[in-house]
Amino acid sequence: MKKIPAALILSFLVLTTLTTLTTLTTLTAWVTAGSLEDKIKTTEIPVETNAEGLPLEELLALLSERSGVSIVAVPEVAGLKVDLQSATNQTLAEILEALSKNYQLTYTTNDKKNAIIVFKGSYSNRARAAMPNVSSEAGMDSHMGHKVLLAPAGGYNPPIAFNTEEYKRMYDNNYQDPLSAPVSIFSIDVDTASYSNVRRFINNGRLPPSDAVRAEEMLNYFTYDYPQPTGDHPFSVTTEVSACPWQPGHKLVMIGLQGKNLRADEVPPGNLVFLIDVSGSMNQPNKLPLLQTAFKLLVKQLRAQDKVAIVVYAGRAGLVLEPTAGSEKDKIINAVDSLQAGGSTAGGEGIQLAYKIAEENLVKSGNNRVILATDGDFNVGATSEGELTRLIEERRNKGIFLSVLGFGMGNIKDNKMEALADKGNGIYAYIDNALEAKKVMVGQFAGTLYTIAKDVKLQAEFNPAKVKYYRLVGYENRILENRDFNDDKKDAGDLGAGHSVTAFYEVIPADSEEKIGTADPLLYQRSETVPSDDLLQVKIRYKKPAADSSILFTQGIGSQEITGTPAANFRFAAAVAEYALLLRNSEFKGQASYRQVLELAKKAKGTDEDGYRAEFIKLVEVSQLMDEK
C-alpha cells in the first residue's frame, strides 16, 4: 500500500477540526500562518459600523482605513449596496464573515499578500470554472496561487479538475523597417469579445491568460468622440500623433474610423435567425438564462418589417419558431422563454438549418443575418470544419451574414467563435452579464445587426525619411498581405452602423539612435526616398453592403500633426492599449505601468454617461493588485 505523507494527514486533521470551529476560524484556513492572516484575525475595528445601502467599495474603503488592511472589490460587486451593523471592537475577520454570509462574497489575496480582493458567487461554479489549472491541496482551495480566505456560505465544494477554454496563440507584431517593408495592411475589427472576457476573469479574482487579450478588441469596446461622416463615405477618419506613453522617444499614431449612425427607420428590414445552443452545458445561470435575457432585449427593439425565426441545436437541430414579424413580440419572447438546455452539441447541423431558413426568407437589400449564441462548446457533428467554413463563406457571398455571441465560462472556444464571425462578416461579442447584453443588443442595436461597409481594409505606408521603425499595436489576427489590399475577392472586416475602429502604430522617428536588429543591404535593389513631410499615408478600401467592387479612401498624416498634449480620445485609447500590453506581458511594453494607465485614464475619462470608462479604471486598479510581485 502506498504510504500517505504525514504532512498530508496532518493537513487533513487540521481541516477536519476547522470545520467544527466558530465563524472566526473560517478565516484561519491556511497551510502556513502569515502576517496578513494574523492581522485579519486579530485586528479589531475600534468603532461600530452602521452601513445602510452603502456601496460595497465605500464600505471596504472604510474598513481598510480602520484596519490598515487594503481591501478592494472587483468591478462586478464594487457598487453592490450592502447593509452591515457591527459592534465596537469586532475583528475584521468577523465583519468579513458577515459580509460573506449575507452577500455570498469570496476573498482572496494578491501575490504580495498585502491586500484582499473581493469577488462574488459560488466559488466552485464561477471562480474555479473560470480558472485553468485550479488545484486543491489537502482540502485547501488554491486560487491563482493565492489562498482563498473565505468561501461563500455553504462551505467548500469539491474542486473540479478541468477547464477546456481555448485561445489562439498570438505573437505581438514586431517592428518593421519602412525601407524594406514600407506598407502595413490589416483588416479592421469591431469585435469586443476580448474586453468583456477579460472583465469576466478579473471579476472572478484572476488575471486573464495572455492569449485572451486582444488589444484591438480592448480598444474598440469603447466609444470615442470621433466626428460623424459628412461626405460620400459611410465613415469619418480621425488621425493624431503624439508621444508614446510607455516608450519615451517613440511616437504613437492613432487612426480612428467612425461609422455613420442610423436611425431605426433608416435600418433596412431584418431577416434574422436566432441560432441558439441548448445543449446540456448551457444549463447554468450565466448561460441559457442570460442568453434569454439578451435576446428578449433585442426582440423589444424589432419593428413590424423585421422577421425572426429561432433554430436550436443540441443532440439535433430543430426549428422552434417559424419566421415571425417583429410586431408579434409576445410570441417571439414566449418562444425564447420556452427554451430548455439538455443533450450534446451538434453545431454544424444547426448552422445548416439556420442558413436554410434565412435563405428561404431572404430580403433583397435587407439585413439577412444568423445570430449564433453559444457557450463555445461547439462541435460540427457530421459536418467537417472545412465544409462548415465553405458554407459560411458561400452564404456570406449571398448576403447572409453570421454574428456570434459567447456566454458562460469554463469551456469557451474563443478561437473558434472569433473565426466563425470573421468568416461570416459579423461581429463576435462576449456577454458576461445583463448590462453587457443591454450594451450589445440595445445600445449597439443597429451596429450589431446592420453593416454599412464590408471588406474594410486599412493600409499605412510609412515615409522612411521620417520613420525609422514602426509596429502595429494589436490586430495580429487581421494582418493581410500587400497584394490583398487591391484584391476585391479578399475578405476583410465589416463596419456596422455607429461602430468605431481605433488603431495605433508605435513609431520610432528617423533621427533616433535606436536600432531594432540589422539586415544586410540588398545586392540587386536600391531604395530611393521621395522627399515629403508626411509621416505616412493612410488608404482604406471598402465595399458597400451589396457591392462587389471596392471604393478607395486616402488621407496623409503630416509631421505637423504631432501634438504636445494629445486629445482626450488619444489619451484614453492609449491607456487601454498600454493596459493590454501589461496583461499580455508583452515584450514591447517598455516602461508601461498600471500607475501610468490609471493616470491617463482618469484624466481622460470625460463625461462617461454609461460608466464604461469608470469601470475600466476599477478593472485596472484591481489588476494592479493582482499583478504586483
Secondary structure, DSSP 8 states (H G I E B T S, - for coil): -----HHHHHHHHHHHHHTTS-HHHHTT--SS--HHHHHHHH-EESS-EEEEEEEHHHHHHHHHHHHS-EEEE-HHHHT-EEEEEE-TTEEHHHHHHHHHHHH-EEEEE-TTSSEEEEEES-IIIIITTT-TT--EETTEEEETTEEEEE--TT-----------B---------B-TTT--EEEEE-----HHHHHHHHHHHTT----GGG--HHHHHTTS--------SSSSEEEEEEEEE-TTSTT-EEEEEEEEE----GGGS--EEEEEEEE-SGGG-STTTHHHHHHHHHHHHTT--TT-EEEEEEESSSEEEEEEEEETT-HHHHHHHHHT----S---HHHHHHHHHHHHHHT--TTSEEEEEEEE-S----TTS-HHHHHHHHHHHHHTTEEEEEEEE-SSS-BHHHHHHHHHHTT--EEEE-SHHHHHIIIIITHHHHH-EEEEEEEEEEEE-TTTEEEEEEES-GGGB--GGGTT-TTS--EEEETT-EEEEEEEEEETT-----------SS--------SEEEEEEEEEE-TT-SS-EEEEEEEEGGGB-SS--HHHHHHHHHHHHHHHHHT-TT-TT--HHHHHHHHHHT----TTSHHHHHHHHHHHHHHHH--
